[in-house]
Amino acid sequence: MKDILKSGVMIMRRILAVDDNSEILEILQLILEDYGYTVDTLTDGHYLFDRIKESMPDLILLDVMLGDMDGRELCKEVKSGEFTHGIPVVLLSATYEMTENDKMKYGNPNAFIAKPFDINVLIDVVERQLAA
């Protein structure tokens, strides 16, 4: 169970997964919930900050290609936000490879996972980011 003890109450770690492909979101949700996480999903990056405010995620999984939006730019906004800069952001992409220059340019995401992803890699990255 991936939870933390807070004031004597167990709190499950919350992950926000953002991808314009609902099938990918369903897979992410099933996998992560199976490992004990609470998962919120979002198919439209335009509502990212509203959802962050609502759910206060411990980690964000963010697709690079979000329809008419660039997940890298959203990452940059999260990382530069006064109240969101401390949330770990993991970028996901099937068509994009992140370079060191890209990391600096796009707000220094905490990690990058290439699609299709291996379940063990996904869980390892999530656990490492939440433990940090």
C-alpha positions in Angstrom: 0.0 0.0 0.0 1.5 3.3 -1.1 0.2 5.6 1.7 1.7 7.9 4.4 0.8 8.3 8.0 -0.4 11.8 8.8 -1.7 12.7 12.2 -2.4 9.0 12.9 -4.5 8.6 9.7 -3.3 6.7 6.6 -3.4 8.9 3.6 -3.1 7.3 0.1 -0.7 9.0 -2.3 -2.5 10.8 -5.1 -1.4 10.8 -8.7 -2.8 13.0 -11.5 -2.4 11.4 -14.9 -2.9 13.7 -17.9 -3.2 12.2 -21.4 -5.5 13.0 -24.3 -5.8 9.2 -24.9 -8.5 7.8 -22.6 -7.2 4.2 -23.1 -3.8 5.2 -21.9 -5.4 6.9 -18.9 -7.4 3.8 -18.1 -4.3 1.6 -18.2 -2.3 4.0 -16.0 -5.2 4.2 -13.6 -5.6 0.4 -13.4 -1.9 -0.2 -12.9 -1.3 2.5 -10.3 -4.5 1.7 -8.3 -3.4 -1.9 -8.3 -0.2 -0.7 -6.6 -2.2 1.2 -4.0 -2.3 4.7 -5.3 -5.3 7.0 -5.7 -5.4 8.1 -9.3 -7.2 11.1 -10.9 -7.3 11.4 -14.7 -7.6 14.3 -17.0 -7.9 14.2 -20.8 -7.6 18.0 -21.4 -4.5 19.9 -20.4 -6.5 23.2 -20.3 -8.0 22.1 -17.0 -4.7 21.0 -15.4 -4.4 23.8 -12.8 -8.1 23.5 -11.9 -7.6 19.8 -11.2 -4.4 20.4 -9.3 -6.3 22.8 -7.1 -9.1 20.3 -6.6 -7.1 17.2 -5.9 -3.7 18.4 -4.7 -1.7 15.5 -6.3 1.5 14.2 -4.9 2.8 13.5 -8.5 1.7 14.4 -12.0 2.1 12.0 -15.0 1.9 14.3 -18.0 1.8 13.3 -21.7 4.0 15.5 -24.0 1.5 15.6 -26.9 -1.9 16.7 -25.5 -4.0 17.5 -28.6 -3.5 21.2 -29.1 -1.3 21.6 -26.1 2.3 20.8 -25.4 2.8 18.9 -22.1 6.4 20.2 -21.9 5.0 23.8 -21.7 2.5 22.7 -19.0 5.4 21.1 -17.1 7.2 24.4 -17.3 4.1 26.2 -15.9 3.8 23.7 -13.0 7.5 24.0 -12.2 7.3 27.8 -12.1 4.1 28.1 -10.2 4.2 29.4 -6.7 2.1 26.6 -5.2 2.9 23.8 -7.7 6.7 24.0 -8.2 7.2 21.2 -5.6 5.0 18.6 -7.3 7.1 16.0 -9.1 6.2 15.9 -12.9 7.0 12.8 -15.0 6.6 13.4 -18.7 5.4 10.6 -21.0 5.8 10.3 -24.7 5.7 7.8 -27.6 7.2 10.2 -30.1 9.5 12.4 -28.2 12.9 11.8 -26.5 13.9 14.3 -23.9 17.5 15.8 -23.9 19.3 17.6 -21.1 18.7 20.9 -23.0 15.0 20.1 -23.2 14.8 19.5 -19.4 16.1 23.0 -18.7 13.9 24.6 -21.4 10.8 22.9 -20.1 10.9 23.4 -16.4 13.1 20.5 -15.4 10.6 17.6 -15.3 11.6 15.1 -12.5 11.6 12.2 -14.9 10.7 11.0 -18.4 9.1 7.7 -19.5 8.9 6.6 -23.1 5.7 4.9 -24.4 5.0 2.2 -24.6 6.2 1.9 -21.0 7.1 -1.2 -19.0 4.9 -1.5 -15.9 8.0 -2.1 -13.7 9.7 1.1 -15.1 6.5 3.1 -14.5 6.2 1.9 -10.9 9.9 2.4 -10.2 9.8 6.0 -11.5 6.7 6.8 -9.5 8.0 5.3 -6.3 11.4 7.1 -6.7 9.7 10.4 -7.3 7.3 10.1 -4.4 10.1 9.0 -2.1 12.2 12.0 -3.0 
